[in-house]
Amino acid sequence: MVTVNVRDGNVEQALKVLKKKMQREGLFREMKLRRNYEKP
């Protein structure tokens, strides 16, 4: 699970950090693969 701390109410900066962390973890790729189910 990815967590990000919001400092001084700066949500935009927290979203940038979250996006970078998700990119590093490969979550975007995983979501893209699971978006459509292909029958075996």
Buried (B, 14 or more C-beta within 10 A) or exposed (E): EEEBEEEEEEEEEBEEBBBEEBEEEEEEEEEEEEEEEEEE
